[in-house]
Amino acid sequence: MPMSHPSETQISFVSIRRQFDFRGIEMGRWVTPHERDRAAINFYQALLDLMTVLQGPETLISLRGTLGLQYGKGGQPGVAAHYTPATRQLALAKNAGAGSLAHEWFHAFDHYIAEKLYPHSPALSFASRQWLNLSDVTQVSNHPLNLALIDCFKVIMLNPAGDETSELFRASQQADQEYNILYYAKPEELCARSFEAFVEDACPNNDFLVRGSRYSTEASRGLYPQGRQRERINQAFTIYFQQLGRALWREVENSE
């Protein structure tokens, strides 16, 4: 079961790394001690809330100790947060990364789970992109958890009948055409924004973890799931993470 919660004075990035078994946590050189300590508290509460939403143990959050965190380091100009598959690092900018943690965590999860879903996936691939690109379902590792994850991808990217693209996909494609980019309609971005919506609906009061999936310019343009599709996506994610969480909790209990 989860560890007892420390007081704020006991929370640090050292204690976070130890509890969640992150591969490493790095600070930028311009992060002051006060900013570091405040960020540690924000990260800790956000990670606990994410555990609650996903109904899984700490090992799920750190992706079995493979995920590294960066704060105020390794940023890209104009980018509040990003995930780097090559190094399995999730980075939040010091002054603009709040609200992006759920989105970037799902990118990390999407990358981590790709080889479990498709055993012959390229090293830097995302499961969501592999699902969209591979029409041969026999390439999927046949496991109930994998089938539940595929259900999530289907409800995000396809209409209920499964024979056309979803409202979310079409709105995202339209935005890409208007901005002359390929970003919003990428499968990994569709799924990360859908995960944001799922988390924000389940945990609406943690602005460090997620914000903007309901009330933002992007939300008003339909770039987050809306209405009935949002309900179906939330249900699919709930089913998947309930099953995954139960399996991981059994592992934890059996190891004690």
N, C-alpha and C positions, 0 to 999 in steps of 0.2 A: 504494500500500500504506500501512498505518498509519504514523504518525510514530514515531520512536524515543521510548521512554518517559522522561520527565524524572525526576530524583530528587525526593523529597518536598520538599526545600528550594526546588526550582524551580517547584513547582505552586502556582498561585494562580488566583483566578477570572478574572484577566486572561488568563492562559495558556490556561485552559479555553475562554474565549470565543473566543480566537484560533484554537485548534486545531479546535474543533467548529463555529465560525462561528455561534454563537448570536446572535440579534438584539440581546440585551442581557442583563446579569446585574445584579440589584439586591440590595443588602443592607439589612436593617432597621436602624433607628437604634440598637437596643439590642443588636446583635451586636458583641461585643468583638473586637479583633484576633485574639486566640487562638482564639475560636470560629470566626471567619471562616477562619483558616488551616486549622484542623482540618476544617471543613466542606468546604473546597476539595479536600483530599486525599480525603475520603469521596466527594464528588461525582465526582471524576476517576476513581477506581477503579470506582465504580458504572457510570459511563458507558462505560468500557473494557469492563467485563464485559457490559454490554448490547450493545455492538458485537459482541462475541464470540458471544453467544447469537443475535443476529439475522444474523450473518455479513455485515454491511454496513459501509460507511464512515462517517466522521464526519458527512457530509451527511445521512445517514438520521436520526441522533440529533437533529440540530438542525432536521430537517424542512426542509431546503434553506435554512437561515438564517432561517426564519420564527418559530421558537420563542424565547421569552424565559424566563429563569429568575429566580425570586425566592427569597431565603432569609431567614427571620425578618422578612418584610415582607408586607403585604397579606393577612394571615391572617384567618380568620373564627373567632369564639368557638366552642370545642369541636371545631374541625376541624384535623386534623393536616396536611392537604395538600389542595390543590385545583387544578383547571385552569379558567381563565377563557377561554371561546371568544372573547368580544368583543375581548380584548386579546392572545390567544394567549400567555398567561402561565401557567407552571407554578410553583406556589408551595409550598414546604415550610416548616412551622413550625420555629422554632429548636430547641425541646425535644421535639417529638413527631412530627416529620415523617419520621424515619428509618424505612425499610421501606416507604414509600409511593411511591417514585420510579417504579417499574415501572408501578404502577397509574395514576398521573397521566400518565406518558408515553404510555400507550396511549390515554387520553382525548384527548391532544393529537394523536396520530396518527389516531385515529378521526375527529376533527374535520377535520384536514388532508386526509385522503383522501376525504372525502365528495364533494367536487366533482369528483374524478377518477373516482369510481365512478358518481356521478349528476350529470352536468354542470349540471343545473338545480336543484341542492340549495339550500335557503335558506342564508344566510351563516353562521348559528350552528348548523347541523345536524351530527349525527354520522352516519357511514356506516352504523353498525349499526342505528340507529333508522330511517334511510331504508330500509334493506333490509327491516326488519320491516313498515314501513308501506306500502311500494310493492309491490303484487302483480304489477305488469306488468314482467316481466323485460326487455322491450325497452327500458326506460328506462335500463338499465345500459350504460355505455360498454363496448363489446365488445372487451375486451383480456384476454389470458391471465392477467395479474396480477389483474385485477378478478375474474375467475371463480374464481381460487384464494382470494381474500379472501372471496368469497361462500361458498365451501366452509367456511371457518372459522366464519362466522356460522351456517350451517346446523347444523354439528355442536355448536355451543354451545347453540342455542335449540330445536332439534328432535331428536326421537328418530331412531335409525338409519334407520327407514323413511321419515322425513320427513313423516309424517301426523299426528303429535301433538307436544306440547311435550316438552322434555327433562326428565330428572330434576333437573338444575340449575335449570331454569326453575320447575318445580313447587315445589321446596324454597324458592326465593327468593320465589315468590308466597305461600307459606304464612307465611314470616317477615313479609312485608309485612302480611298480614292480622292476624297476632298483634300487631304493633306499631302497626297502624292508620296505615301510611305507604305511600308509593309510592317505593321506593328500590331494594331489592335486585333486583326483577324488571325494572327498566329495562334495555333492551337494551344501552345503553352501559355500565351497571354490570356486567351479566352478562359482557360481553366483556372489560372491564378486569380483573375478578377471574379470568377464565379465562386472560388473558395473564399475570397474576401467577403462576398455577400453572405455566404453561409456562416462565416465566423461573426460578422457584424450583427446578423439577425439573432445569433445565439448569445452574443456577448456585446451588447450595444454601448457599454459604458467605458471601454478601455480604448481611448484614442491613440495610445501608443502602439497597440496591436493592430488596429484597423480603423479606418474612417473614410467616408466618402462614397461608399457603395450605394447609399440611398439618397443623399442630398449633396450633389456636386454637379459641376458642368458635365462631366463624363456620364454620370447617372442620368441626367436629364436628356442626354442624347441616346440613351439605350445601350450604353457601352458596359453596363452591368445588367445582370438578369433582372427581368421585370415580371410582375404579375404571376400568372400560373407557371411559367417556365421557372421562375425563381423558386417557387414552392417545390416543383419537381426536382430541381437541382439540390435544394436543401435536404429533401427526403433521401435522395440517392447518396449524398455525402454522409448523412446520418447513418444510414444502413451500412455503408462501407466502413466508416471509422468505428462504429460500434463493434463490428465483427473483428476488425484489426485490433482494436483496443482490448477486447476480451482475450484474444490470442496472446497478445504481448503481456497482459497481466498474469496469465497462466504461466508464462515463461518466468516472470519475476518471482512468483510465488513458489514455483518448483525449484528455483535456484537458491532460495533462502534456507 
